[in-house]
Amino acid sequence: MAYKIAVVGATGNVGREMLDILDERGFPAREVVPVASRRSQGVDVSFGDRTLTCQAIDHFDFSDVDICLMSAGGTVSKEWSPKIAAKGCVVIDNSSAWRYDADVPLIVPEVNADAITGFTRKNIIANPNCSTAQLVVALKPLHDAATIRRVVVSTYQSVSGAGKDGMDELFNQTRSIFVNDPITPEKFTKRIAFNVIPHIDVFMEDGYTKEEWKVLAETKKMLDPKIKVTCTAVRVPVFIGHSESVNIEFERPITAEEARDILREAPGVLVVDKHEDGGYVTPYESAGEDATYVSRIREDATIENGLNMWVVADNLRKGAALNAVQIAEVLVNRGLITPKKVAA
């Protein structure tokens, strides 16, 4: 069986990555259609060895589309996802627009694939925040083994999490420093080149940022509402790849060696943890890779049943595009949707 797939936001970083991953993984598609805003109508994008031309969302008919991968931002998704879903097309949305809706499943296939059946309530499935996705992939097998009580996470998030504009700003500022040109921050609140910024998304009343709140809320929704989570989200001058320093407190004893063994067997995880120079993964090595990498696993002697670890992944892939395609694969592999009949 082959499906018709639409990728909305196909000209963006994540949209292009979705097209690449659909091709790489051999998704059973009879047709893939790139869709974008009116200003991007007619723009060509790559799909494997083919070139596809973007269609404008305003005039595109979704009635014969089986799955829509939506990566056009929250505002567009709020307006268009219900309209597309009403056409009988399952929307897998990458924005934050639907993640906290009780009637919309929030899915990381390695973590809570069984929750996907709830998609029938609105025909929408939410993709988690990029930093949460890699975190819960690493936490889930440990939670199953020893029950997590509390998580303290500090993120080191690449500029690609802010889109193409964020990547351009890091590139342009870095060049400006070397030629002694003036720098005016635009996408970020302070200079990002050769700097780190402890601020992602808007500030909330309690002093946390919305990005930090997302990690808390999404971890609880996907993993366990009883887990206590606190987060500090930091933007760093890296183009691709999010890193996280994670401190975990468990209800039951677990050693670093036990954790390594558990994570080595966990789906979607690769453990690289040698106690030597370079015996760990950095965001540079994660770029272009599907795995969530875990390094620096060690026991925390300051608390009972505590561990520290370092978690790295390509935020454009596992944090966004790959996870969305994996969700689509779950729909197909579990027989939860069938292709619409092709018009004669």
C-alpha positions in Angstrom: 0.0 0.0 0.0 1.3 3.5 -0.9 0.3 6.8 0.6 0.1 10.3 -0.6 2.1 12.6 1.7 2.1 16.4 1.9 5.0 18.2 3.6 3.9 21.7 4.7 6.7 24.1 5.2 8.8 22.3 2.7 11.2 25.2 2.1 12.3 25.4 5.7 15.2 23.6 7.5 12.9 20.9 8.9 10.7 20.6 5.9 13.7 19.9 3.7 14.9 17.4 6.2 11.5 15.7 6.2 11.8 15.2 2.4 15.3 13.8 2.7 14.3 11.3 5.5 11.1 10.2 3.6 13.4 9.3 0.7 16.2 7.8 2.8 13.9 5.5 4.8 12.0 4.4 1.7 8.6 5.5 3.1 5.8 3.8 1.2 4.6 6.9 -0.7 2.9 6.9 -4.0 3.3 10.7 -4.2 5.0 13.4 -2.1 3.9 17.0 -2.5 5.8 19.9 -1.0 3.5 22.7 0.2 4.5 26.1 1.4 3.3 29.7 1.8 2.1 31.7 -1.2 5.5 33.5 -1.5 7.2 30.1 -1.8 4.9 28.8 -4.5 7.0 27.5 -7.4 10.2 27.1 -5.4 11.9 23.8 -6.2 13.0 21.4 -3.4 14.9 18.1 -3.6 13.4 14.7 -3.0 16.0 12.0 -3.4 17.3 12.4 -7.0 14.1 14.3 -8.1 13.1 17.9 -7.9 9.7 18.8 -6.7 7.9 22.1 -7.0 6.2 23.7 -4.0 2.4 24.4 -4.1 0.7 27.1 -2.1 -1.2 25.9 0.9 -4.0 28.4 0.2 -5.1 26.6 -3.0 -3.9 23.0 -2.3 -6.6 20.3 -2.0 -5.8 17.9 0.9 -8.8 15.7 0.3 -6.8 12.9 -1.4 -3.8 13.2 1.0 -3.3 10.5 3.6 -0.6 12.1 5.9 0.4 15.8 6.2 3.8 16.5 7.8 3.3 20.0 9.1 6.4 22.2 9.8 5.2 25.7 9.2 5.1 27.1 12.7 2.4 27.3 15.3 0.3 30.1 13.8 0.0 28.3 10.5 -0.7 25.0 12.2 -3.4 26.5 14.5 -5.2 27.7 11.4 -4.6 24.9 8.9 -4.2 21.7 10.8 -7.9 21.4 11.8 -8.9 22.2 8.2 -6.6 19.6 6.8 -7.6 17.0 9.4 -11.3 17.6 8.5 -10.4 16.4 5.0 -9.6 12.9 6.5 -5.8 13.6 6.4 -3.8 12.8 9.5 -1.7 15.8 10.5 1.7 15.2 12.2 2.5 18.7 13.5 6.0 19.8 14.5 5.0 23.1 16.2 4.0 23.7 19.8 0.4 24.4 18.7 -1.2 21.1 19.7 1.3 19.5 22.1 -0.6 20.3 25.3 -4.1 19.5 24.0 -5.5 16.6 25.9 -7.1 15.3 22.7 -3.9 15.3 20.7 -1.3 12.5 21.4 2.3 13.8 21.8 4.5 11.0 20.5 8.1 9.8 20.4 7.8 6.3 19.0 10.6 4.8 21.1 8.8 6.2 24.2 5.0 6.0 24.0 4.0 4.7 20.6 0.9 3.0 22.1 -0.6 6.5 22.8 -0.8 7.2 19.1 -4.3 5.6 18.9 -5.7 8.8 20.4 -5.1 10.6 17.1 -8.6 9.7 15.9 -10.1 12.4 18.3 -8.8 15.3 16.2 -6.8 13.6 13.4 -3.8 15.4 14.7 -0.6 14.1 16.3 2.0 16.4 17.9 5.8 16.2 17.6 7.5 17.2 20.8 10.0 20.0 21.3 13.4 19.2 19.8 15.2 19.2 23.2 12.5 17.1 24.9 12.5 14.4 22.1 16.1 13.4 22.7 15.8 13.7 26.5 12.8 11.3 26.8 14.5 8.7 24.4 17.3 8.5 26.9 15.1 8.7 30.1 12.4 6.1 29.1 14.5 2.9 29.5 16.0 4.2 32.8 12.6 5.1 34.1 11.3 1.6 33.3 14.2 0.1 35.2 14.4 2.2 38.4 11.6 4.8 38.3 12.7 8.4 37.9 11.7 10.8 40.7 13.4 14.0 39.5 15.3 15.4 36.5 17.5 18.5 36.3 18.5 19.3 32.8 20.6 22.1 31.3 20.3 22.3 27.5 23.0 23.6 25.1 20.9 24.2 22.0 22.2 24.9 18.5 21.1 27.9 16.4 19.3 25.7 13.9 16.6 25.4 16.5 15.8 29.0 15.7 15.5 28.2 12.0 17.5 29.4 9.0 17.6 33.0 10.4 19.4 31.7 13.5 22.0 29.9 11.4 22.5 32.9 9.2 23.0 35.1 12.2 25.7 32.9 13.7 27.5 32.7 10.3 27.3 36.5 9.7 28.3 37.5 13.2 31.3 35.2 13.1 32.5 36.6 9.8 31.9 40.2 11.1 34.1 39.5 14.1 37.0 38.4 12.0 36.8 41.5 9.7 36.0 43.8 12.6 32.5 44.8 11.3 29.9 46.0 13.8 27.4 43.4 15.1 23.7 44.0 15.7 21.8 41.1 17.2 18.5 40.5 15.3 17.3 36.9 15.8 18.8 36.5 19.2 18.7 38.8 22.2 22.5 39.1 22.4 25.5 38.3 20.3 25.6 34.6 19.6 29.0 34.3 18.0 31.6 33.2 20.5 29.0 33.5 23.3 26.2 31.6 25.0 22.7 33.0 25.8 20.7 31.6 28.7 17.4 32.6 27.1 15.3 30.6 24.6 11.7 31.6 23.8 9.7 34.2 25.9 9.9 34.7 29.7 7.1 33.5 31.8 5.8 35.0 35.1 7.8 32.6 37.3 11.1 33.5 35.6 11.4 30.4 33.5 11.3 30.7 29.7 8.6 29.0 27.6 11.3 26.6 26.2 12.1 25.4 29.7 8.5 25.0 30.5 8.0 22.9 27.3 10.6 20.4 28.5 8.8 20.0 31.8 5.3 19.7 30.4 6.2 17.4 27.6 8.3 15.1 29.6 5.4 14.7 32.1 2.9 14.1 29.3 4.9 11.5 27.5 6.8 9.7 30.3 5.1 10.1 33.7 3.2 13.1 35.3 4.7 12.3 38.6 8.3 13.0 37.5 9.6 16.4 38.8 11.5 18.3 36.1 13.4 21.5 36.1 15.3 23.0 33.2 17.7 25.8 32.1 17.7 26.3 28.3 20.8 27.9 26.7 21.5 28.8 23.1 25.1 28.1 22.0 27.1 29.0 18.9 26.7 25.5 17.2 25.0 25.2 13.9 23.3 21.7 14.3 22.9 19.4 17.3 21.5 19.9 20.8 23.3 18.8 23.9 22.0 18.3 27.4 23.5 17.8 30.8 21.1 15.6 32.7 21.0 14.9 36.4 18.5 12.1 37.5 17.3 11.0 40.9 15.7 7.5 41.0 13.4 5.8 43.4 15.4 2.6 43.3 19.2 2.1 43.2 20.9 2.0 39.8 24.6 2.0 39.0 26.3 3.7 36.1 27.2 0.3 34.7 23.6 -0.9 34.9 22.5 2.3 33.2 25.0 1.8 30.4 23.8 -1.7 29.8 20.2 -0.6 29.8 20.8 2.2 27.4 22.9 0.0 25.0 19.8 -2.1 24.5 17.4 0.8 24.2 15.8 1.7 20.8 17.2 4.9 19.2 20.1 5.2 21.7 23.8 4.8 21.1 26.1 4.8 24.1 29.6 6.3 23.6 31.1 6.5 27.0 34.8 5.9 27.3 36.7 7.5 30.2 39.4 8.9 27.9 40.0 12.0 25.7 37.4 12.1 23.1 35.4 9.2 24.5 32.1 11.0 24.3 29.9 12.5 21.6 29.6 16.2 20.7 27.0 17.9 18.6 29.4 18.0 15.7 29.4 14.2 15.5 25.7 14.0 15.9 24.9 16.1 12.8 23.2 14.0 10.1 22.8 11.0 12.4 19.5 9.5 13.6 20.6 8.2 17.0 20.3 9.9 20.4 23.8 9.6 21.9 24.5 9.2 25.6 27.9 9.8 27.1 29.5 10.7 30.5 27.2 8.3 32.5 28.3 8.5 36.1 26.9 8.2 39.6 26.0 11.3 41.6 27.3 10.9 45.1 25.5 14.0 46.4 22.0 12.3 46.3 20.7 8.8 46.9 20.1 6.9 43.6 21.5 9.6 41.4 23.1 9.6 37.9 24.5 12.2 35.6 24.7 11.8 31.8 25.3 13.8 28.6 22.8 13.5 25.8 23.3 14.7 22.2 21.3 14.5 19.1 20.7 16.2 15.7 17.8 18.5 16.5 16.7 18.8 12.9 16.4 15.0 12.7 15.4 13.2 15.9 14.2 16.5 17.4 11.9 17.2 14.4 11.9 15.6 11.0 12.9 12.1 11.8 10.5 11.8 14.7 7.7 13.0 12.5 8.5 10.4 9.8 8.8 7.7 12.5 5.3 8.6 13.7 4.0 8.2 10.2 5.7 4.8 10.0 3.9 3.8 13.2 0.5 4.7 11.7 1.3 2.7 8.6 3.0 -0.3 10.3 0.2 -0.7 12.8 -2.5 -0.5 10.2 -4.0 2.6 11.8 -4.6 4.2 8.5 -5.2 2.9 5.0 -4.5 4.8 1.7 -7.4 6.8 0.2 -8.5 5.5 -3.2 -6.8 7.1 -6.1 -9.2 8.8 -8.4 -9.6 7.1 -11.7 
